Amino acid sequence: MKKFTAVLLTASLVVASASMAMAAETEMETEPTLTVEEKSEGVMTHDEYVAAAVDDEVTIETYVQAKQSWWEDKATLYTQDQEGAYFIYNLPCSEEDYEKLEVGTKIRVTGYKAEFNGEIEIDGEGATFEILDGEFIAEPLDATELLGTDELIDHQNEFVTFKGMTVEAKEDAEGNEVAFLYKDGSGQDGDDLYFDASVNGETYTFTVESYLCDNTTDVYNAVKELKVGDVIDMEGFLYWYEGVNPHITSVTAAE
């Protein structure tokens, strides 16, 4: 009887182990996997866009992350998909369509790749676009440790964050140390703001671009309140102008 009971117990354990193995295998098979969004026919991947020569015609699908300006039926947009970012300058766009371009809106753009003082963009002259179904809002990439590296330009125009940056002094027209300047020091309230901040012993210049964030916005007024030595966190777009020139959309005290 003891022998029969032991055999029965062993058989039960074998069946239970097999069931657990099958359940684990099924769970692995049904576990969701992340997939990169497929591009429509004729639409470039971000790598293909980067590899294209200046003045080449390009077609991309991307998502609006911010609207810099609309003027004379032309829109300037910061856009990004899951692979990378695209700056679109002076895209022909009616005011009615511009109002539809909320953050996350998917668009298809055909135009010509251009370069302006290091900034890679799509020149809107002769470009066309259409609004598509779909939505994507990018999370900011922490680019703090990428500052000063060759890798930084790989993220040009992406939505990024910089953390634990120390505000450094700039010099105004009278030789005074200040935390920010309007333009190059010759401007006034309402113009672009320029300020310097450092990390790891190196100092970089940041901009509040007045078309993107004017003097009624929180970030514009936050920069006007900065003092040399403040430690701050920032968010913005990794714009380029003769080197890295981030367009900042948020400034807060460092956490």
C-alpha positions in Angstrom: 0.0 0.0 0.0 2.8 2.4 0.8 4.5 1.5 -2.5 1.2 2.2 -4.4 0.8 5.6 -2.6 4.4 6.6 -3.4 3.9 5.8 -7.1 0.6 7.7 -7.2 2.3 10.7 -5.5 5.2 10.6 -8.0 2.8 10.5 -10.9 0.9 13.5 -9.5 4.0 15.5 -9.2 5.0 14.7 -12.8 1.6 15.8 -14.1 1.7 19.0 -12.0 5.2 19.9 -13.2 4.2 19.3 -16.8 1.1 21.6 -16.4 3.2 24.3 -14.8 5.7 24.1 -17.7 2.9 24.3 -20.3 1.4 27.3 -18.5 4.7 29.1 -18.4 5.3 28.4 -22.1 1.8 29.7 -22.9 2.5 32.9 -20.9 5.7 33.5 -22.7 4.0 33.0 -26.1 1.3 35.5 -25.2 3.5 38.1 -23.6 3.1 41.4 -25.6 6.0 42.6 -27.7 6.9 46.1 -28.7 6.9 46.8 -32.4 8.2 49.8 -34.4 5.4 51.5 -36.3 5.4 50.5 -39.9 5.7 53.2 -42.5 3.3 53.7 -45.4 4.5 52.9 -48.9 6.9 55.5 -50.1 7.5 56.9 -46.6 11.1 57.1 -45.3 12.3 55.7 -42.0 14.2 58.2 -39.9 17.5 56.5 -40.8 16.6 57.0 -44.5 15.8 60.6 -43.9 19.1 61.2 -42.1 21.0 59.4 -45.0 19.3 61.6 -47.7 21.3 64.4 -49.1 20.5 68.0 -48.7 18.1 69.1 -51.4 16.7 65.6 -51.9 13.0 65.2 -51.9 11.8 63.4 -48.7 8.5 62.0 -47.5 8.0 61.4 -43.8 5.2 60.5 -41.4 5.6 62.2 -38.1 3.7 63.7 -35.1 3.4 67.3 -34.1 5.1 68.0 -30.7 5.0 71.8 -30.7 4.0 74.6 -33.1 6.5 77.4 -33.3 4.6 79.9 -35.4 2.1 80.5 -38.2 2.5 83.4 -40.5 1.3 84.2 -44.0 -0.1 80.7 -44.4 3.1 79.0 -43.3 3.7 76.9 -40.3 6.9 76.0 -38.4 6.7 72.7 -36.5 8.7 70.6 -34.1 7.7 67.0 -34.9 8.8 63.5 -33.8 8.0 59.8 -34.3 9.2 56.7 -32.4 12.5 56.7 -34.4 13.6 60.4 -34.3 12.7 64.0 -34.9 12.0 66.4 -37.8 12.0 70.2 -37.8 9.7 71.5 -40.5 10.1 75.2 -41.5 7.6 77.4 -43.2 5.3 74.5 -44.3 2.4 75.8 -46.5 -0.6 75.6 -44.2 -4.0 77.4 -43.9 -4.9 78.9 -40.6 -7.8 76.4 -40.4 -5.4 73.4 -40.7 -2.9 75.0 -38.3 -5.6 75.0 -35.6 -6.1 71.3 -36.2 -2.4 70.5 -35.5 -2.6 69.7 -31.8 0.2 68.1 -29.9 0.3 64.4 -31.0 -1.3 64.9 -34.4 0.0 62.6 -37.1 1.0 64.2 -40.5 2.6 63.1 -43.7 4.9 65.7 -45.3 6.6 65.7 -48.6 9.3 68.4 -49.2 13.0 68.9 -49.6 15.7 68.3 -47.0 17.6 71.5 -46.1 20.4 72.6 -43.8 20.7 76.0 -42.0 23.8 76.7 -40.0 23.9 73.0 -38.8 20.1 72.6 -38.4 18.7 69.8 -40.5 15.1 70.5 -41.5 12.4 70.2 -44.2 12.1 73.4 -46.1 8.5 74.2 -46.6 8.9 75.9 -50.0 7.0 73.6 -52.4 6.2 71.2 -49.6 2.8 69.5 -49.0 1.2 67.8 -46.0 -1.9 65.9 -44.9 -3.3 65.1 -41.6 -3.6 61.4 -40.8 -5.2 59.2 -38.1 -3.0 58.4 -35.2 -1.4 60.0 -32.2 2.0 60.0 -30.5 3.4 62.3 -27.8 7.1 61.9 -27.1 8.5 61.5 -23.6 11.6 63.7 -23.1 15.0 62.0 -23.5 17.4 62.8 -20.7 20.2 64.4 -22.7 22.2 65.8 -19.8 25.1 63.4 -20.1 25.1 63.7 -23.9 26.1 67.4 -23.8 29.6 67.8 -25.2 29.5 64.4 -26.9 29.5 63.4 -30.6 26.3 61.4 -29.9 24.2 64.4 -29.1 23.6 65.4 -32.7 22.0 62.0 -33.3 19.1 63.3 -31.3 18.8 66.7 -33.1 15.3 68.2 -32.8 14.1 65.6 -30.3 12.2 66.5 -27.1 14.8 66.3 -24.4 15.4 67.2 -20.7 18.5 68.5 -19.0 18.8 68.0 -15.2 20.9 69.5 -12.5 22.2 72.4 -14.6 23.8 75.4 -12.8 23.0 78.9 -14.2 26.2 80.8 -15.1 26.7 84.5 -15.6 26.4 86.3 -18.8 27.7 89.9 -19.4 25.4 92.7 -20.4 26.3 95.8 -22.4 27.4 97.6 -19.3 29.7 94.7 -18.2 27.4 93.6 -15.4 27.0 89.9 -14.7 23.4 88.8 -15.4 21.5 85.5 -15.5 20.1 86.1 -19.0 20.1 88.4 -22.0 17.4 89.6 -24.4 18.9 88.5 -27.7 22.7 89.4 -27.6 22.0 92.1 -24.9 20.5 94.6 -27.4 17.0 93.3 -27.2 14.0 93.9 -24.9 11.1 92.1 -23.3 9.4 89.9 -25.9 12.6 89.0 -27.7 14.4 85.7 -27.5 16.0 85.0 -24.2 19.6 83.5 -23.9 21.1 82.1 -20.8 24.0 79.8 -19.9 24.0 76.8 -17.7 26.8 74.3 -16.9 27.2 70.6 -16.0 30.3 68.5 -15.5 32.5 71.6 -15.7 31.2 72.7 -19.2 28.9 75.6 -20.0 26.2 75.6 -22.7 23.9 78.2 -24.1 20.1 77.8 -24.0 17.3 79.8 -25.7 13.7 80.6 -25.0 12.6 81.1 -28.6 10.0 83.9 -28.5 7.9 82.6 -31.4 7.6 79.2 -29.6 7.3 80.6 -26.0 6.5 84.3 -25.9 6.7 86.6 -22.9 3.3 85.4 -21.6 4.5 81.9 -21.0 5.6 80.3 -17.8 9.1 79.4 -19.1 9.8 82.9 -20.4 9.0 84.4 -17.0 10.8 81.6 -15.2 14.0 82.5 -17.0 13.5 86.2 -16.2 13.5 85.2 -12.5 16.7 83.1 -12.7 19.8 84.1 -10.6 23.4 83.1 -11.2 24.0 79.9 -9.3 20.5 78.5 -9.4 20.3 74.8 -10.1 17.6 74.0 -12.6 16.0 71.2 -14.7 14.9 72.0 -18.2 12.8 70.6 -21.1 12.8 71.6 -24.7 13.7 70.7 -28.3 17.3 69.9 -29.3 17.6 72.6 -32.0 20.9 73.4 -33.7 22.4 76.7 -34.7 26.1 76.7 -35.3 26.2 74.0 -32.6 23.7 72.8 -30.1 21.1 75.5 -29.3 18.2 73.9 -27.4 14.9 75.7 -27.5 13.7 75.5 -23.9 10.0 75.1 -23.1 10.2 74.5 -19.3 12.5 75.6 -16.5 12.0 74.5 -12.9 14.2 74.3 -9.8 16.2 71.1 -9.8 14.6 68.2 -7.9 
